[in-house]
Each structure stands twice: as C-alpha cells, then as structure tokens.
Amino acid sequence: GAVVSQHPSRVICKSGTSVKIECRSLDFQATTMFWYRQFPKQSLMLMATSNEGSKATYEQGVEKDKFLINHASLTLSTLTVTSAHPEDSSFYICSAIGPLNTEAFFGQGTRLTVV
Amino acid sequence: GQQVMQIPQYQHVQEGEDFTTYCNSSTTLSNIQWYKQRPGGHPVFLIQLVKSGEVKKQKRLTFQFGEAKKNSSLHITATQTTDVGTYFCAGSNAGNMLTFGGGTRLMVKP
C-alpha cells in the first residue's frame, strides 16, 4: 500500500523554541494532507487540512499562527509548532488519502515533548 | 458539522470472548472506514464499507454498514491478545474529508 513517512518520530524541545515536523508521501502524490493531534488514550483531533499550493484550512480552536502548515509540493507537508510550550506536548500525526482516493494512510506520528 | 460517535470508549474482555464496537453518524455517509491503532503505533486502515446494509468479513472481524448508512459496527469473534488496540471508525460524506469517531480501546486479558 501507499506509504506516508513522518519525521521526526520523537522530539524534545525547550519552551519557546519552534519544532518542524515533516510528512511525506513516498510513492504517491497527495494534494491534500491532514494533521491530527492525539492526547494519551484519546481520539484523533483534526487540526488542519493542508492543501498543496494554497493556505491550510484550520479547524475551529486551532491557532494558525502557532501551528504553521506549509504544503509546498505534492509529496511534502510540514507542521511547525512555533514558540512551543509544555501544553503543546502531544502526539502529532499526519495522513494523506492514498492514490486510489479511498483510505487514509497515516504517518508514524511524532511525539513532541516540550520541557 | 458532521459528528461521529463511537461506543463503548473502553472494553475489557477475556481472551476468547467476543467484542463489538458501534459507530453512529449524525448525517448520512457515503462510506465508512475502520482503522486499528496498536498501542504506541499509528492508525492503520482495515476496511471500507460503501453500500447500504453491506457486511464484510476479515477472518474473525465482521464489519457492517447500516441500511440508512448512518451507523456501523465492528465485531470480533473469539478475541486474541493480538487484537489489543484502539479501533476507530471514520465517516465520509463528501470529498476526502474523514470524520473520526472517538475510538474504542480494546484490552484483552489472557
């Protein structure tokens, strides 16, 4: 099946710094990618929809200036957590709809810890 | 907007017992998908149901899509410890947007 690669898998950063997370579709083109946040033992919370070549669409309550999304090519979307704070610590997962336009393929996720 | 509710939130079963999770949408869906997330892992696609009343099986897993295309269920027969994880349903009613249910976390006691 299609592969979505997410990097890094784990990151620890200091409060106030920024962290960039990359999401790549390895063997297909993804005009749309999705970014989720998942708290421990909870569901996937959609943060934003990333559209290649245009601005991301953010869900209500998600600060677009804090969670910067760039989808510069058909195979890469990035999420930058700016001025990170401990409350931003979470598991962030990206996904893309596969080439058959049916199911979603998820990246491995990034566990962010802000200290 | 569209809402997808999933119950139960948690389920503990003894190995060998059956397990069912239910998914209900506030709107009619074009299709419903099921995903499994193992502890520490990422969601992995299991199956997609498209037709009203559709039933699909994968070994011990049986998936159903309601006649009104607003609800779905996943039933596992004779659970095994390898079934441990969180099962998510995800509904779609237009385009590529998937709305995920809250997930059901299955724990299996050996």
Interface residues (C-beta under 8 A of the other chain):
Chain A: G1 T32 F34 K41 Q42 S43 L44 L46 T49 I93 S95 I97 N101 T102 E103 A104 F105 F106 G107 Q108 G109
Chain B: Q33 Y35 G41 H42 P43 V44 F45 Q48 T86 F88 A90 N96 M97 L98 T99 F100 G101 G102 G103 R105
